[in-house]
Amino acid sequence: MNSENKSNGKVALVTGAGTGIGKAVALALLREGYSVALVGRRAEPLNEVAKESGTDRALAVPTDVSQPESVAAAFAKVKEKFGRLDLLFNNAGVGAPPVNLEDITFEQWTNVVNINLTGSFLCAQAAIKLMKDQLPQGGRIINNGSISAHAPRPNSAPYTSTKHAITGLTKSISLDGRKYNIACGQIDIGNAMTELAARMAKGVPQANGEIAIEPMMDAKEVAEAVVHMASLPLSTNVQFMTIMATKMPFVGRG
């Protein structure tokens, strides 16, 4: 058995695992010996990630995180397959078209809220139910907050609102999970090179109305940060971590 197939006995579930940050984190956890449930709306990219991992510890679970029944079925499958859950990485997220706030449709707003916020809540709720009843009891939940949990980009009200709300959800889970030995932290990511963020390297609107090319960082660095957060004993927690391209326009006034 090669090192890629050695299990550490721990089980993780990653949402939005088919692409971008979710894919990078899922592959990093698999390299560390986790068994990983790959959750996302489309089966094809999840299966590709499982194949790329080169292990038999990756389980593709097509799921719509905005739907309670779909989430419940996914977590039931994880319990049936692996018997427990040690880590949830709440990562699935979408944005709305970058239009003026007054032109955002109700459907666009609702879609972002349903996936980014309600989806994270539903997955956290299902994870807590598993973690509090398993032996040994407990586990860890890591939410993907984003720099948008601190500061908005122009024309991003739905996304920014949900990411600010994720901070409140993180704090609530962190407090309410204590009695079950469940730790919860948040990673706020700025300008990782993914399919979703690639446009920043070509130029994006700034607060002053200008268009500017922004520095980027490798998504693998984010994955390693999540692995570090996950590796800590449950007696220790990274409550909030910001990881960002060093020279992106976030710190300071622009």
CORDA-V435727 format. One record per run of one state. SS is the DSSP state (alpha for helix, beta for strand, coil for the rest). FROM is the first residue (numbers start at 1). TO is the last residue. If there is no record, write none. Layout:
BEGIN
ss->SS from->FROM to->TO
ss->SS from->FROM to->TO
END
This chain:
BEGIN
ss->coil from->1 to->2
ss->alpha from->3 to->5
ss->coil from->6 to->10
ss->beta from->11 to->15
ss->coil from->16 to->19
ss->alpha from->20 to->31
ss->coil from->32 to->34
ss->beta from->35 to->40
ss->coil from->41 to->42
ss->alpha from->43 to->53
ss->coil from->54 to->57
ss->beta from->58 to->62
ss->coil from->63 to->67
ss->alpha from->68 to->82
ss->coil from->83 to->86
ss->beta from->87 to->90
ss->coil from->91 to->100
ss->alpha from->101 to->103
ss->coil from->104 to->105
ss->alpha from->106 to->133
ss->coil from->134 to->138
ss->beta from->139 to->144
ss->coil from->145 to->146
ss->alpha from->147 to->149
ss->coil from->150 to->156
ss->alpha from->157 to->176
ss->coil from->177 to->177
ss->alpha from->178 to->180
ss->coil from->181 to->181
ss->beta from->182 to->190
ss->coil from->191 to->191
ss->beta from->192 to->193
ss->coil from->194 to->197
ss->alpha from->198 to->201
ss->coil from->202 to->203
ss->beta from->204 to->205
ss->coil from->206 to->210
ss->beta from->211 to->212
ss->coil from->213 to->216
ss->beta from->217 to->218
ss->alpha from->219 to->231
ss->coil from->232 to->239
ss->beta from->240 to->244
ss->coil from->245 to->254
END
